[in-house]
Amino acid sequence: MSVSLRILDPRHDPEPDGWERLRTAAGQCVTWRYDLLRAYAWAAQAPVLLTVLHEDGAAVGAVSVSLRGVRPRRGSYATGRDVAGVVDVHAPGNRSQKGWWFTGDPAPERRQELLRGYVRGVRRELGPGWRAVVWREVSPGEPAQLPGAVKLTLPTAPLAKLATPWRDLDGWYATIDRARRDSLKRRARGFAADPELSIAVGPARELVTGTEAAALRAENDLKHRARLFPLAPLPQPYLDALVGGDEVMAIAYRDGGRLIGLTLILDHPAWPICLSWGALPPETGGRKHLYFDGYVRMVEWAIAAGRAGLVFGKGQADVKRSLGADLVPSSALAVPF
């Protein structure tokens, strides 16, 4: 097997031929669309590289990384590359996905060989100052598929997933704790009876603008971001492109026309992904407990749409477990070059 790489800087390099066919064949959601990769890369705090993997001349997968230099740049955009640092493998703008994927379902040995070819090629591209690769969102059983003899593993927040095999919401309600079920039903009735509040579920492009989505997303991002290396919120150009397409659903809460709460869902034929939640705090015009009502609306939509389940994402693990979600262990794996 001959493995070759095409390494791209999405800010400057044109979309590679067949990229949409490749991501669709691999079942990857809209966040891997090339115009979104470009918008993400321009607003990133570290340079982003996208690598297309080729096996015997045919494109078979991809890897997305950030180049974390030795000097973290707090609150600034990426400019040029550093000469030393760590290659950070992660999905662009979404912690619920991996930063590497393949078409089909290759055997573990073939996956390892493809990724071994990737590591060798990217090290040649970057030079000797780049000393390690960090693989994020590694699932149980995957460490053996990743190349490298020495691996440092760090457990990270689990990924919450909820299967939705029911005919209606009552099927879901029957699986969760009575106290939680009663509170969800009570709040849903209260919101439905609120004459000032409107709740809409549908394609994002019909319900919100990029400006509105960026503002509420930032409201949540700034509240929860890390203090040591804070990540900048996703910028408006990114949200403009995201909500303007056909693959994003929204749950929008409005008070007199003003958007006060928003869930964005990356649609998928089997397992849609909850990308983000944002809401105004009650003291500035929001409502208490909209966060929980958003899960009710999400599950109701997924059941009606015939989806196999929902990826609730990371964070708030105890809350998501109380809603019936399974918590899939996850880790980060550091491998020296």
C-alpha positions, -999 to +999 in steps of 0.1 A: +000+000+000+014+034-010+002+063+012+006+099-001-005+132+013-019+165+001-014+191+028-036+222+025-038+256+043-076+262+040-070+300+042-051+301+010-053+268-009-083+261-032-108+233-024-093+200-036-111+183-064-137+158-051-137+171-016-175+172-012-178+137-026-151+125-002-166+140+030-201+128+019-188+093+013-172+093+047-205+104+063-189+136+077-212+165+086-213+201+074-185+214+096-161+197+071-174+217+042-145+235+027-159+270+029-165+264+066-129+251+071-117+283+054-137+305+077-126+286+108-090+287+098-090+325+092-104+330+127-082+304+145-056+312+171-032+286+157-026+277+120-049+250+106-037+223+082-060+199+064-044+168+049-061+146+024-049+110+026-044+090-006-039+053-009-025+041-042-035+075-057-071+075-045-084+099-017-095+077+012-096+101+043-085+133+059-068+147+090-074+182+104-049+198+129-039+230+146-002+238+149+003+247+185+035+267+187+058+270+217+043+305+224+006+304+229-011+335+214-038+345+238-066+363+220-049+367+186-054+352+152-029+329+136-003+344+113+027+324+101+039+290+114+062+286+143+093+264+139+085+242+169+055+229+187+029+202+188+005+189+161-030+189+176-054+166+158-090+178+163-122+184+144-127+220+133-152+239+155-167+208+171-155+186+200-180+159+193-161+146+162-127+133+156-101+151+136-094+121+114-116+099+093-117+075+064-141+064+037-156+030+042-146+012+074-110+001+070-096-026+092-076-015+122-043-025+106-051-005+075-061+025+096-028+024+115-008+022+082-027+052+068-021+072+099+015+061+101+020+075+066+003+107+077+026+112+107+057+106+086+046+130+059+035+158+082+067+156+102+087+159+069+065+189+060+069+207+093+105+200+102+124+186+133+111+213+157+077+196+159+081+170+185+047+153+191+012+147+178-018+149+201-049+129+190-081+142+206-115+124+212-099+090+212-125+063+219-119+030+238-101+006+216-086+032+193-052+038+209-039+006+194-048+019+159-028+051+163+009+050+153+037+053+178+054+030+204+052+055+233+018+070+241+007+093+270-030+091+276-051+117+294-088+111+301-111+139+288-148+147+291-170+118+279-192+121+248-229+119+255-251+100+230-288+092+232-304+065+211-339+074+200-358+042+191-392+054+203-424+064+185-429+095+206-417+115+236-435+092+260-411+065+251-382+087+261-399+100+292-405+064+304-367+058+305-357+087+327-361+094+364-396+105+375-384+137+391-365+147+360-394+137+337-420+157+358-398+188+357-393+186+320-430+182+313-439+210+337-415+234+322-425+225+286-462+232+295-451+265+311-432+277+281-460+266+257-484+287+277-462+318+278-479+343+254-447+363+249-425+333+240-424+316+206-406+283+200-397+272+165-379+240+153-367+237+117-339+245+092-316+271+107-316+293+076-353+298+081-352+307+118-320+327+126-293+349+110-256+344+113-254+376+134-280+362+159-264+328+161-229+343+166-241+365+194-258+337+214-230+312+207-205+337+221-227+342+251-221+305+260-185+302+248-173+332+268-190+318+300-174+284+298-140+289+281-108+280+298-089+306+317-053+295+308-057+292+270-091+308+262-105+300+228-121+328+208-158+323+200-167+312+165-169+344+143-199+357+125-186+348+089-184+312+101-219+312+115-232+330+084-220+301+063-231+275+087-267+285+092-271+295+056-268+259+043-291+229+042-275+207+069-282+226+101-313+225+122-322+251+149-344+253+179-351+291+184-367+308+213-379+343+208-395+368+231-414+394+211-392+387+181-359+389+200-339+357+200-332+347+236-322+310+232-308+289+203-297+253+198-279+244+166-279+208+154-257+194+127-281+172+108-271+137+098-292+107+085-284+086+116-268+106+144-272+144+143-249+163+165-258+191+190-233+217+180-241+245+204-265+261+229-267+297+237-291+318+257-295+352+273-294+352+311-328+360+328-315+393+340-311+405+304-343+392+290-339+354+289-358+326+306-348+302+333-345+265+323-346+270+285-315+248+285-335+218+296-365+225+274-340+225+244-334+188+250-371+180+249-374+198+216-343+181+203-354+146+212-389+153+198-375+164+165-351+134+163-379+109+169-402+125+144-374+127+118-366+090+122-330+095+134-312+066+152-301+089+180-285+122+190-250+132+199-255+155+229-217+163+229-194+170+258-198+188+291-226+187+316-222+149+317-243+144+348-272+164+333-270+144+300-269+111+318-300+121+338-317+125+304-309+090+294-277+095+274-248+070+274-215+085+283-188+072+260-153+075+275-128+097+256-092+106+259-064+126+244-033+107+233+001+124+230+027+105+208+063+117+204+075+119+168 
